[in-house]
Structures are given as structure tokens and as C-alpha cells.
Amino acid sequence: MIKANCRERFTAADFEFVVQTLARSERDSVSLVELLTDAEARDSILDNPRLVESVLAQDGTLGISPQLYFYVLIRHVLQSTGLTDRRVSDYLASLLETFSQTARMKSPADGSANPVQYVSDMLIALRHASPAQTFLVRAHVGNYALFITGIFHETVERRSRRGAPDLDFYEEVGSASFKAVATHEVARSCALGGVFDTLADGFHEARLALNRLSDSLLHLDSGPAANLPLIS
């Protein structure tokens, strides 16, 4: 399952990138000690707009982890919404990191041998799912609905004109799925109850933020990750 843990998995190269980027300005300079020892200071530092500028300015290989790359960008696009909780940014960054590997978009409903990839099939699978499977499938439906309507919204709209589910369908199903798992004991044990509750109520706003990310920063909907920098 996806967890809000990008900030826990930053690498030494990530911290070096942050220090080098912000060291260009004495006002913005930070020390490695701050990044490693003070979580509150680190969170504040990661909101610095110079980091976004530096990430987007890279044309070749970007020597940072996917978790820092996606966290910086998603945090940036969420600033103009009401979804300012850093755990929500962290979760969505983990979602993008995970779903950027296509195979992980498949539902856990039927196990690894026969993965389910359509939302309608996932919902049908819930009829015979165990409590543990129910949580995993509903969380996946919410994640999947948010990802495809956020990053591939033009594709969803185009296919809906040929009879496929539209954006409203995915928003409704995704929001309901997040709401259903928000109070589950697994969500509470992973400190995700608040994140799921926020995404249930703010699914539309989160989707629009991802639309902006896709259209203005990643351009993933125009081809298979055509303009996504290589990240180590």
C-alpha cells in the first residue's frame, strides 16, 4: 500500500541538492545539519520556491530521488489550494512515485497472478473480498481514480466521448473510496486516516492540482513521460 513517507526516504544526494541549490543565496542558505536533525526546519526549507526552479531547470539527468522530485513539485502545485497539509503532499508524492511504475497501477484484488485494472472490475471484486482486501482495493481505487484524472485527464475526457467513464464518475468513486478507508484500522495504524479524509473531501481540488502538474510541469498526458527528466 502507498504510505506518506517520501520525506522519510530522502537520500544523501537529495540533501546535497537542497544545500547546493539554496547556498547560492546567503538569505536562503541552509546547512546539512538543519536538514538532517530538524524535521520542522526541513519541511519549511522544502517549501522554498528556488527548489522548484532548480528541479525544472534541469535538462539532463537529475541526480535526486523520485521521492524528492515528486514531493517538491506536488507541494508546489498544492500551495494554491486548500490542501496545505504536508502529509497530503507526502502521500500524493508517494502515489506519483509508485504509479510512475506502470505495473503498480494494477489492483491487488486478485493477487499478482491475475491483476484487475478496471475500476468496475475492482468494485465487483469487493463483493467477495476479505476485510483486509477490501481496504487495499478501496484505497487503490481512490489512488487510481485520482492518478488517472489528475495526470491523464485529457485521455479520460477523450475516451468518455466514446462511452467510457468520465471525470465526474472517477471523482465520485475516488472520493467515496477514500472516505470508506479513512476510518479503517489500517489507515489509523499508518496515520493515514486524516490524509484519506482530506482527499475524500478535497478530491476535486487535488485532481485540479495534478492537472496543473501534468499540463505545466510534467506533460505526461501528451506521451509516455516524454518530458520527464531522468532521475537517479
Residue, then its C-alpha position, 0 to 999 in steps of 0.5 A: m500500500i502507498k504510505a506518506n513517507c517520501r520525506e522519510r526516504f530522502t537520500a544523501a544526494d537529495f540533501e546535497f541538492v537542497v544545500q547546493t541549490l539554496a547556498r547560492s543565496e546567503r538569505d536562503s542558505v541552509s546547512l546539512v545539519e538543519l536538514l538532517t536533525d530538524a524535521e520542522a526546519r526541513d519541511s519549511i526549507l522544502d517549501n522554498p520556491r528556488l527548489v522548484e526552479s532548480v528541479l525544472a531547470q534541469d535538462g539532463t539527468l537529475g541526480i535526486s530521488p523520485q521521492l524528492y522530485f515528486y514531493v517538491l513539485i506536488r507541494h508546489v502545485l498544492q500551495s494554491t489550494g486548500l490542501t496545505d497539509r504536508r502529509v497530503s503532499d507526502y502521500l500524493a508524492s508517494l502515489l506519483e512515485t509508485f504509479s510512475q511504475t506502470a505495473r503498480m497501477k494494477s489492483p491487488a484484488d486478485g493477487s499478482a497472478n491475475p491483476v484487475q485494472y478496471v475500476s468496475d472490475m475492482l468494485i465487483a471484486l469487493r463483493h467477495a473480498s476479505p476485510a483486509q482486501t477490501f481496504l487495499v482495493r478501496a484505497h487503490v481505487g481512490n489512488y487510481a481514480l485520482f492518478i488517472t484524472g489528475i495526470f491523464h485527464e485529457t485521455v479520460e475526457r477523450r475516451s468518455r466521448r466514446g462511452a467510457p467513464d468520465l471525470d465526474f464518475y472517477e471523482e465520485v468513486g475516488s472520493a467515496s473510496f477514500k472516505a470508506v478507508a479513512t476510518h479503517e484500522v489500517a489507515r489509523s495504524c499508518a496515520l493515514g486516516g486524516v490524509f484519506d479524509t482530506l482527499a475524500d473531501g478535497f478530491h476535486e481540488a487535488r485532481l485540479a492540482l495534478n492537472r496543473l502538474s501534468d499540463s505545466l510541469l510534467h506533460l505526461d498526458s501528451g506521451p509516455a513521460a516524454n518530458l520527464p527528466l531522468i532521475s537517479 
